[in-house]
Amino acid sequence: MNYQITSDNISLSPSMKALALDKLQKLDRVLSDIPEDSRSARVVLNKGSGDEDTFEVKIHLNAKGKEYFSDDTDYTLETAIVRTIEELVRMIKKDKKY
């Protein structure tokens, strides 16, 4: 899958990108029946707004013309990524049932 990993308000370290790519493999497994060139994801990793030290993760997924979007905010980047991906997986699995 083609991934675009960006941020609007923080400088992304190689370890942050590696963490995101590692967790995004779950989406690859769920979408394995869709050709590689028919799926892409834009991942935005940001610091949360306000005074709190939080991270906000947004993922916009395009799979064979169908679009999915999810976002989450948490105190750890990993948890925010995992929750966002889990929500996308639920959406994809629900679509595949019908």
N, C-alpha and C positions, 0 to 999 in steps of 0.2 A: 504494500500500500504506500502511496505517496503521502508523506507527512510534511506539513509546514509548521514548525514550532517557533513561535514569536512571543514577544512581550511588548507591552505599551509603556511600562513604567519601571522595569528593572533590567539589569544586565544579566542575561542568561549565562550561567556557567556550563561547561561541558558536562558536569555531573548532573545538573538539572535536566539537560536535554537527554542524557543517558537514562535517567530515572523515568522520564516521560515515555521514551521509546520502549523501555522494558515493560512498562505497564500497558502500553498500547498494543502489545503482542496479543493480548486477550481479544481485542477487536479483530485482529487478523484471523484468529482461530474461528471466531463466530461468522466471519464473512468469507471463509475459505471457498464457498461455493460460487462466489462472484469473482470474475476475472480481475487480476491484479490492476490492470490499467483502467478498470471501471469503478475504482474506489479511491477516495482521497480524504484526508482530514486536515483541518486547520486547527491547531492547538495554540491557545493564548494563555500564558502563565503570567499572572500579575500579582503585585502586592494589593491586598485588600484596601478599600477606602476607609477613611476614618482614622482614629487614633490607635486602633488595635493592630497588633502584629499578626495579620492573617494573609493567606494566599487565596487568590481567586483563579479558578481554572475554567476555561470555556473551550468546548470542542464542537466544531461544526463538521459533521461527517456527511459525505456524499457517497452513496453506494448504488451504483447502477441507476443514476438519475434520481434516486430517492434521497431526501435530505433529513438529517437528524441533528438536533442541537441539544446540548446539555451544559450546565454549569454548576459549580459548587464553590463554597468558601469554607476554609478551615484554618486552624492554627498551624498545621503542617502541610507542606506542599504535597507530600505523598498521599495523605488521606484525601485531600481535595481531588487529586488526580484519580485515585481509586474509586471514589464515590461517583465522579463524573462518568467514568468508563462503565461502572456497574449500571448506571441509569441508561446509558446508551445500549448496553447489551440487553437489558430488559425490553427496551423499545424494539430492538431488532428481532428478538425472539418472539415478541407479541405479533409483529408484522408477519413473521414466517408461519405462524399458526393459521392465518387466514388466507 
